Amino acid sequence: MYQRKSRQYCAAMLIVSVCLRLCMFLGLDDRLGQLVMDALHDPKTVEFLLFLETGQRVSAQPPEQEVLTVQVLPPQPTPVPTEVVYTPAVQTASAQELEVVGACSYSYDKNALLQRPTAMELSDFGAVLIIHSHTTESYEMTDGLTYEPTSPYRTLDESRNVIAVGEVLAQTLREHGVEVIHDRTVCDYPNYNVSYWNSLQRIEQWKQQHPNIRMVMDIHRDAVEDDRGQAVALLSDQQGVSAAQLMLVVGTNEGGLEHPDWEENLANALKLQSVLEGEYPGLCRKLDLRTERFNQHTAPGAILVEVGTNGNTLTQAKASAKLLADAVAKLLTLLQQNNGTLPDGT
């Protein structure tokens, strides 16, 4: 109905406009034009003109305008976002669940060491140095993974020895956002007896260039044989993946070399073992505490890791390296979020 009235009113206005133009065309004076304007503003005149145009009697009054009612709401306060701190759900093992073996005769308190704040650098700029004192150590050959040995279970082929395992560890740590230095220097060939002296020189050189090194991970391959002298593979099934077992090795000063802070290395190794045991049960062997130093005086987080044995395959060792990297990244995150300690309950 409102639209029909609008059309009728518009038709009237159109007629008025035509009449005005006609007056102008005929040259009528201003008075006559004013008379015409007055007549056209008379509703009865307009109704008569509309009757002539449409044949119907209609009102020439303009339609009433609809009134829109708008409800104005008061301004709403903008919610302030709440900062969410992400804490990864990490399973850890208690001190009672962590077993330590080895030739070292020193006494220590596992629970106290596990709970003490770490001395490692916990800023985002702390680096992990991966090195290989026994660089040529390699694994059981398999189809597609053969190599030219320098001696049994040893090769200079970087794609087949522990350098390849260290590279998987390095790449996985980088994926977790950890800064990594991977030293590929061959330290045990041609003279095996100076392996640790060679690796110590490399560690000191890296520390001069990167004073922020918090962990030195010396990646090895263990050797285990049965009564017949055959290499034995040590395995752990991790969600259907066959992984070589890991063994964390911590040195002390009992052998005569200066290392007054060996307990700090042991404390950090126990923290790492706690995460590994909690996240990947069965992946680790018992922690090995030794009388030798193994260059671990160079950093609070220095540690030696035996990744598998000469009976394991390179594929199994690489699978373990990924899990080790995952555990190291989770450990560093937990320490950062808990002022250098593991969460309560470990």
VEXDREN-2710 file (C-alpha; in Angstrom, 1 decimal):
% VEXDREN-2710
k/r/px/py/pz
1/MET/0.0/0.0/0.0
2/TYR/2.8/2.4/0.9
3/GLN/4.5/1.8/-2.4
4/ARG/1.3/2.4/-4.4
5/LYS/0.8/5.7/-2.7
6/SER/4.4/6.7/-3.4
7/ARG/3.9/6.0/-7.1
8/GLN/0.8/8.1/-7.2
9/TYR/2.5/11.0/-5.5
10/CYS/5.4/10.8/-7.8
11/ALA/3.0/10.8/-10.8
12/ALA/1.5/14.1/-9.5
13/MET/4.8/15.7/-9.1
14/LEU/5.7/14.6/-12.7
15/ILE/2.5/16.4/-14.0
16/VAL/3.5/19.5/-12.1
17/SER/6.9/19.4/-13.6
18/VAL/5.5/19.1/-17.1
19/CYS/3.2/22.0/-16.6
20/LEU/6.0/24.2/-15.4
21/ARG/8.1/23.4/-18.4
22/LEU/5.1/24.2/-20.7
23/CYS/4.7/27.6/-19.1
24/MET/8.3/28.3/-19.7
25/PHE/8.1/27.1/-23.3
26/LEU/5.1/29.3/-24.0
27/GLY/6.8/32.4/-22.5
28/LEU/4.2/33.0/-19.8
29/ASP/5.1/35.9/-17.5
30/ASP/6.1/35.4/-13.9
31/ARG/2.6/36.2/-12.6
32/LEU/0.9/33.6/-14.8
33/GLY/3.6/31.1/-13.8
34/GLN/2.9/31.9/-10.2
35/LEU/-0.9/31.3/-10.7
36/VAL/-0.2/28.0/-12.3
37/MET/2.1/27.1/-9.4
38/ASP/-0.5/28.0/-6.9
39/ALA/-3.1/26.0/-8.7
40/LEU/-0.9/23.0/-8.9
41/HIS/-0.3/23.1/-5.2
42/ASP/-4.0/22.9/-4.6
43/PRO/-4.8/19.3/-3.7
44/LYS/-8.1/19.4/-5.5
45/THR/-6.4/20.5/-8.7
46/VAL/-3.8/17.8/-8.5
47/GLU/-6.4/15.2/-7.8
48/PHE/-8.3/16.4/-10.9
49/LEU/-5.1/16.1/-13.0
50/LEU/-4.4/12.6/-11.6
51/PHE/-8.0/11.6/-12.5
52/LEU/-7.3/12.7/-16.0
53/GLU/-4.0/10.7/-16.1
54/THR/-5.2/7.5/-14.3
55/GLY/-9.0/7.4/-14.5
56/GLN/-9.1/7.0/-10.7
57/ARG/-9.8/9.3/-7.9
58/VAL/-6.8/9.3/-5.6
59/SER/-5.4/11.5/-2.9
60/ALA/-2.6/13.8/-3.9
61/GLN/-1.3/14.1/-0.3
62/PRO/2.2/12.7/0.0
63/PRO/2.3/9.4/1.9
64/GLU/3.3/9.5/5.5
65/GLN/6.9/8.5/6.1
66/GLU/7.6/5.4/8.1
67/VAL/9.6/6.1/11.2
68/LEU/12.4/3.7/12.0
69/THR/13.1/3.1/15.6
70/VAL/16.7/2.1/16.3
71/GLN/17.7/0.8/19.7
72/VAL/21.1/2.2/20.7
73/LEU/23.0/-0.1/23.0
74/PRO/25.6/1.2/25.4
75/PRO/29.2/0.4/24.3
76/GLN/30.4/-2.9/25.6
77/PRO/33.9/-3.2/27.1
78/THR/36.5/-4.9/25.0
79/PRO/37.6/-8.1/26.7
80/VAL/41.3/-8.1/27.7
81/PRO/43.0/-11.3/26.4
82/THR/44.4/-13.5/29.2
83/GLU/48.0/-14.6/28.6
84/VAL/48.1/-18.4/28.3
85/VAL/51.4/-20.1/29.2
86/TYR/51.8/-23.4/27.5
87/THR/53.1/-26.1/29.7
88/PRO/53.7/-29.4/27.8
89/ALA/52.2/-32.5/29.4
90/VAL/55.5/-34.3/30.1
91/GLN/55.7/-37.6/32.0
92/THR/58.7/-37.8/34.3
93/ALA/60.1/-40.6/36.5
94/SER/60.8/-40.3/40.2
95/ALA/64.3/-40.6/41.8
96/GLN/63.3/-44.0/43.1
97/GLU/62.6/-45.2/39.5
98/LEU/66.1/-44.1/38.2
99/GLU/68.8/-46.7/38.5
100/VAL/72.5/-45.8/38.5
101/VAL/75.3/-48.3/38.0
102/GLY/79.0/-48.1/37.2
103/ALA/82.5/-48.3/38.6
104/CYS/82.4/-45.0/40.5
105/SER/82.3/-45.5/44.3
106/TYR/81.1/-42.0/45.2
107/SER/77.9/-41.6/47.2
108/TYR/75.2/-39.1/46.3
109/ASP/71.6/-38.3/46.9
110/LYS/69.5/-39.0/43.7
111/ASN/66.5/-37.2/45.0
112/ALA/68.4/-34.1/46.1
113/LEU/70.3/-34.0/42.8
114/LEU/67.0/-34.4/40.8
115/GLN/65.4/-31.5/42.7
116/ARG/68.3/-29.0/42.7
117/PRO/68.1/-26.1/40.2
118/THR/70.2/-26.6/37.1
119/ALA/73.3/-24.5/36.5
120/MET/72.7/-24.8/32.7
121/GLU/72.0/-21.7/30.7
122/LEU/68.3/-21.5/30.3
123/SER/67.8/-18.5/28.0
124/ASP/66.6/-19.0/24.5
125/PHE/70.1/-18.4/23.2
126/GLY/71.7/-21.4/25.0
127/ALA/73.2/-23.7/22.5
128/VAL/73.7/-27.5/22.4
129/LEU/77.0/-28.8/21.0
130/ILE/77.0/-32.2/19.5
131/ILE/80.3/-33.9/19.1
132/HIS/81.7/-37.4/18.5
133/SER/84.9/-38.4/20.4
134/HIS/84.7/-41.9/18.7
135/THR/83.6/-40.6/15.4
136/THR/84.0/-43.7/13.3
137/GLU/81.8/-46.0/15.4
138/SER/79.2/-47.6/13.2
139/TYR/76.4/-50.2/13.2
140/GLU/75.4/-53.6/11.9
141/MET/75.3/-53.5/8.1
142/THR/71.9/-54.1/6.5
143/ASP/70.7/-54.1/2.9
144/GLY/71.1/-50.6/1.5
145/LEU/73.2/-49.5/4.6
146/THR/76.6/-51.0/3.9
147/TYR/79.9/-49.2/4.2
148/GLU/83.7/-49.6/3.8
149/PRO/85.0/-50.4/7.3
150/THR/88.3/-49.1/8.7
151/SER/88.0/-51.8/11.3
152/PRO/85.1/-53.9/12.6
153/TYR/82.0/-51.7/13.2
154/ARG/84.0/-48.6/12.3
155/THR/83.9/-46.4/9.1
156/LEU/84.9/-43.0/7.9
157/ASP/81.6/-42.8/6.0
158/GLU/79.7/-40.0/7.6
159/SER/76.4/-41.3/6.3
160/ARG/77.0/-44.6/8.1
161/ASN/78.7/-43.8/11.4
162/VAL/77.6/-41.9/14.5
163/ILE/77.8/-38.6/12.6
164/ALA/74.6/-39.6/10.8
165/VAL/73.0/-40.3/14.2
166/GLY/74.2/-36.9/15.5
167/GLU/72.8/-35.2/12.5
168/VAL/69.3/-36.6/13.1
169/LEU/69.6/-35.5/16.7
170/ALA/70.7/-32.0/15.6
171/GLN/67.9/-31.6/13.0
172/THR/65.2/-32.8/15.4
173/LEU/66.4/-30.4/18.1
174/ARG/66.3/-27.5/15.6
175/GLU/62.7/-28.4/14.7
176/HIS/62.0/-27.9/18.4
177/GLY/63.6/-24.4/18.3
178/VAL/66.9/-25.4/20.0
179/GLU/70.1/-23.8/18.8
180/VAL/72.5/-26.6/17.8
181/ILE/76.1/-26.9/16.8
182/HIS/77.1/-30.2/15.2
183/ASP/80.8/-30.8/15.0
184/ARG/81.7/-33.5/12.4
185/THR/85.4/-33.6/13.2
186/VAL/86.9/-37.1/13.1
187/CYS/88.6/-37.4/16.5
188/ASP/89.5/-41.1/16.7
189/TYR/91.2/-41.8/13.4
190/PRO/94.0/-42.6/12.6
191/ASN/95.0/-42.5/16.3
192/TYR/92.2/-43.8/18.6
193/ASN/94.2/-43.1/21.8
194/VAL/94.0/-39.3/21.4
195/SER/90.2/-39.3/20.7
196/TYR/89.2/-37.4/23.9
197/TRP/92.1/-35.0/23.6
198/ASN/91.0/-34.1/20.1
199/SER/87.4/-33.7/21.0
200/LEU/88.4/-31.5/24.0
201/GLN/90.3/-29.1/21.6
202/ARG/87.1/-28.9/19.5
203/ILE/84.9/-28.2/22.5
204/GLU/87.2/-25.4/23.8
205/GLN/87.3/-23.8/20.3
206/TRP/83.5/-23.8/20.1
207/LYS/83.2/-22.4/23.6
208/GLN/85.4/-19.4/22.5
209/GLN/83.1/-18.8/19.6
210/HIS/79.8/-19.5/21.4
211/PRO/80.1/-18.8/25.2
212/ASN/76.4/-19.7/25.5
213/ILE/76.9/-23.4/25.1
214/ARG/74.9/-25.1/27.8
215/MET/75.1/-28.8/26.8
216/VAL/77.8/-30.8/25.2
217/MET/76.4/-34.1/24.0
218/ASP/79.1/-36.6/23.0
219/ILE/77.3/-39.2/20.9
220/HIS/78.7/-42.8/20.8
221/ARG/77.8/-46.3/19.9
222/ASP/78.3/-49.0/22.6
223/ALA/79.6/-52.5/22.0
224/VAL/77.9/-55.5/23.5
225/GLU/78.6/-59.2/22.7
226/ASP/77.2/-62.5/23.9
227/ASP/79.1/-65.5/25.1
228/ARG/80.0/-66.5/21.6
229/GLY/81.4/-63.1/20.7
230/GLN/78.4/-62.1/18.6
231/ALA/77.2/-58.5/18.6
232/VAL/74.0/-58.0/20.6
233/ALA/71.3/-55.5/19.6
234/LEU/69.6/-53.7/22.5
235/LEU/66.1/-52.7/21.4
236/SER/63.0/-50.9/22.7
237/ASP/59.6/-50.8/21.0
238/GLN/58.3/-47.3/21.0
239/GLN/54.7/-47.2/19.6
240/GLY/55.6/-49.8/17.0
241/VAL/59.0/-48.3/16.1
242/SER/62.1/-50.4/16.8
243/ALA/64.5/-48.1/18.5
244/ALA/68.0/-48.8/19.8
245/GLN/68.3/-48.4/23.6
246/LEU/70.1/-45.4/25.0
247/MET/72.6/-45.3/27.9
248/LEU/73.5/-42.0/29.6
249/VAL/77.1/-41.9/30.9
250/VAL/78.4/-39.5/33.5
251/GLY/82.0/-38.9/34.4
252/THR/83.6/-37.9/37.7
253/ASN/87.0/-37.0/39.1
254/GLU/87.6/-40.3/40.8
255/GLY/90.0/-41.3/38.1
256/GLY/92.3/-38.4/39.0
257/LEU/91.4/-35.7/36.4
258/GLU/90.1/-32.4/37.8
259/HIS/86.3/-32.2/37.7
260/PRO/85.0/-30.6/40.9
261/ASP/81.4/-30.1/39.6
262/TRP/80.7/-33.6/38.5
263/GLU/77.6/-33.7/40.6
264/GLU/76.1/-31.0/38.4
265/ASN/76.6/-33.2/35.4
266/LEU/75.0/-36.1/37.3
267/ALA/72.0/-33.9/38.4
268/ASN/71.3/-32.8/34.8
269/ALA/71.7/-36.4/33.5
270/LEU/69.2/-37.6/36.1
271/LYS/66.8/-34.9/35.0
272/LEU/67.1/-36.0/31.4
273/GLN/66.8/-39.7/32.4
274/SER/63.7/-38.8/34.3
275/VAL/62.0/-37.3/31.2
276/LEU/63.2/-40.2/29.0
277/GLU/61.9/-42.8/31.4
278/GLY/58.6/-41.0/31.8
279/GLU/58.0/-40.3/28.1
280/TYR/59.6/-43.5/26.6
281/PRO/59.6/-46.3/29.1
282/GLY/62.2/-48.9/28.3
283/LEU/64.2/-46.7/25.9
284/CYS/67.0/-46.2/28.5
285/ARG/69.4/-48.5/30.1
286/LYS/70.6/-47.8/33.6
287/LEU/72.6/-44.6/34.0
288/ASP/76.3/-45.3/34.0
289/LEU/78.4/-43.3/36.5
290/ARG/82.1/-43.7/35.7
291/THR/85.5/-42.8/37.2
292/GLU/86.7/-41.2/33.9
293/ARG/85.9/-37.5/33.2
294/PHE/85.0/-37.7/29.5
295/ASN/85.5/-34.0/29.0
296/GLN/82.4/-33.3/31.0
297/HIS/84.1/-30.5/33.0
298/THR/83.5/-28.3/30.0
299/ALA/79.8/-27.6/30.6
300/PRO/77.2/-28.1/33.3
301/GLY/75.0/-30.1/30.9
302/ALA/77.8/-32.2/29.4
303/ILE/76.9/-35.8/28.9
304/LEU/78.0/-38.9/26.9
305/VAL/75.2/-40.9/25.3
306/GLU/75.6/-44.4/23.9
307/VAL/73.1/-44.8/21.1
308/GLY/72.6/-48.5/20.6
309/THR/75.3/-51.1/20.2
310/ASN/77.3/-52.6/17.4
311/GLY/74.4/-55.2/17.0
312/ASN/71.9/-52.4/16.2
313/THR/71.2/-51.0/12.8
314/LEU/71.7/-47.4/11.8
315/THR/67.9/-47.1/11.3
316/GLN/67.3/-48.2/14.9
317/ALA/69.9/-45.7/16.1
318/LYS/68.3/-42.8/14.1
319/ALA/64.9/-43.6/15.6
320/SER/66.4/-43.3/19.1
321/ALA/68.1/-40.0/18.2
322/LYS/64.7/-38.5/17.4
323/LEU/63.3/-39.5/20.8
324/LEU/66.4/-38.3/22.5
325/ALA/66.1/-34.9/20.9
326/ASP/62.4/-34.7/21.8
327/ALA/63.3/-35.5/25.5
328/VAL/66.1/-32.9/25.6
329/ALA/63.7/-30.2/24.1
330/LYS/61.0/-31.1/26.7
331/LEU/63.6/-31.0/29.5
332/LEU/64.8/-27.6/28.6
333/THR/61.2/-26.3/28.3
334/LEU/60.3/-27.7/31.8
335/LEU/63.5/-26.2/33.3
336/GLN/62.7/-22.8/31.8
337/GLN/59.2/-22.8/33.1
338/ASN/60.1/-24.1/36.6
339/ASN/63.1/-22.0/37.5
340/GLY/65.6/-24.6/36.6
341/THR/63.9/-27.6/38.3
342/LEU/61.5/-30.3/37.2
343/PRO/57.8/-29.9/38.2
344/ASP/56.7/-31.2/41.6
345/GLY/56.0/-34.9/41.8
346/THR/59.1/-36.1/40.0
END
